[in-house]
Amino acid sequence: MLTVRNVSKTYPGGEEALKDVSFEVSGNEIVAIIGPSGAGKSTLINCVNRLTEPTAGEIHIDDLEVTTLSKRQLRRARRDIAMIFQEYNLVERLTVMENVLSGRLGYLSTWNAFRRKFPSEDIEFARETLERVGLGGHERDRADELSGGQRQRVGIARAVIQRPKIMLADEPTSSLDPETSHAVMELLTEIAAEEDIPILINIHEVDLALEYADRIIGLTDGEIVFDGPPEVLDESAKDRIYRNGDSRDHTSDANQSDESRDADEQPTIEGQKIQRGLE
Ligand SMILES: Nc1ncnc2c1ncn2[C@@H]1O[C@H](COP(=O)(O)OP(=O)(O)OP(=O)(O)O)[C@@H](O)[C@H]1O
């Protein structure tokens, strides 16, 4: 179970990205975080595995308080928190199999991780998982030969073989066309049920959230202004969430571009390091 308790995040420039955010996620719930651009969705996802350090509050995965862990303890705890990225974060020159296996790096000794020497059961598990996500037969393809949808499936397989307690997905469909976005969301819901773990998804496309999530958390200006099942997200709730909003956030749009910003932290690069077991 994930517990987020009174979490706030103020960036060094003074931007209050999260203000006293609290919620719990358990079972095999699919929880979609929606909200206008700049609402704090990515910050929230990144605080859960401390790619971004919260300024205040507590985050627990089951009985473990993530927020107070040392770097070394955090490395270990991150095995339990898998991450799926908008831009997939694959190592382009490596094969599909090598990318998926990197989800097990956190379980290897430093020496074996350095040599990328995986036990045969990891290799077998990776093979089965690739089959599971519809990429059987692609083990030896290079990541840069794949379509966006296939790359995201590799990202999902890499997350699955981590055997995490929770998956976080940061805009997993934003770089995909609508049809592929539906396929990826369907796959994520199946994975949550099969692995019996919750998935917390930061998503721009409200229609996808309504169709696939069990629960929706609406963020605006760093505060939770809605938390409930999709059936309850009526027009007035949407108005509350998007009151300062940005109409592009209401609909699926495969060509949405992300806003660039001055980063004091580099979640994506950090994320790559984590997935490659370097952090
Ligand atoms: N590294 C950073 N340094 C300073 N301010 C930041 C940083 N990252 C985010 N912010 C600011 O924090 C606020 C929340 O940003 P965040 O990226 O979490 O929102 P979001 O809801 O994910 O937005 P989007 O949907 O556009 O990705 C914004 O005002 C943003 O400019």
The ligand as a MOL file (V3000), in Angstrom:
LIG
                    3D

  0  0  0     0  0            999 V3000
M  V30 BEGIN CTAB
M  V30 COUNTS 31 33 0 0 0
M  V30 BEGIN ATOM
M  V30 1 N 12.5770 21.2010 -11.4340 0
M  V30 2 C 11.7610 22.2230 -11.2260 0
M  V30 3 N 12.2270 23.4020 -10.7650 0
M  V30 4 C 11.4110 24.4510 -10.5220 0
M  V30 5 N 10.0710 24.4090 -10.6990 0
M  V30 6 C 9.5600 23.2520 -11.1550 0
M  V30 7 C 10.3750 22.1170 -11.4460 0
M  V30 8 N 9.5770 21.1080 -11.8820 0
M  V30 9 C 8.3380 21.5970 -11.8580 0
M  V30 10 N 8.3180 22.8760 -11.4430 0
M  V30 11 C 7.1400 23.7530 -11.2860 0
M  V30 12 O 6.2560 23.1040 -10.3730 0
M  V30 13 C 4.9120 23.2120 -10.8220 0
M  V30 14 C 4.3330 21.8070 -11.0290 0
M  V30 15 O 5.0170 21.1970 -12.1160 0
M  V30 16 P 4.7120 19.7030 -12.5750 0
M  V30 17 O 5.6350 19.3830 -13.7100 0
M  V30 18 O 4.7440 18.8050 -11.4160 0
M  V30 19 O 3.2190 19.8480 -13.1030 0
M  V30 20 P 2.4060 18.8810 -14.0580 0
M  V30 21 O 1.0200 18.8960 -13.5580 0
M  V30 22 O 3.0770 17.5680 -14.1800 0
M  V30 23 O 2.5110 19.6870 -15.4340 0
M  V30 24 P 2.4910 19.1130 -16.9350 0
M  V30 25 O 1.1680 18.4660 -17.1020 0
M  V30 26 O 2.6600 20.3280 -17.7840 0
M  V30 27 O 3.6380 18.1450 -17.0570 0
M  V30 28 C 4.9640 24.0370 -12.1050 0
M  V30 29 O 4.6930 25.3750 -11.7780 0
M  V30 30 C 6.3730 23.8840 -12.5880 0
M  V30 31 O 6.7970 24.9740 -13.3390 0
M  V30 END ATOM
M  V30 BEGIN BOND
M  V30 1 1 1 2
M  V30 2 1 2 3
M  V30 3 2 2 7
M  V30 4 2 3 4
M  V30 5 1 4 5
M  V30 6 2 5 6
M  V30 7 1 6 7
M  V30 8 1 6 10
M  V30 9 1 7 8
M  V30 10 2 8 9
M  V30 11 1 9 10
M  V30 12 1 10 11
M  V30 13 1 11 12
M  V30 14 1 11 30
M  V30 15 1 12 13
M  V30 16 1 13 14
M  V30 17 1 13 28
M  V30 18 1 14 15
M  V30 19 1 15 16
M  V30 20 2 16 17
M  V30 21 1 16 18
M  V30 22 1 16 19
M  V30 23 1 19 20
M  V30 24 2 20 21
M  V30 25 1 20 22
M  V30 26 1 20 23
M  V30 27 1 23 24
M  V30 28 2 24 25
M  V30 29 1 24 26
M  V30 30 1 24 27
M  V30 31 1 28 29
M  V30 32 1 28 30
M  V30 33 1 30 31
M  V30 END BOND
M  V30 END CTAB
M  END
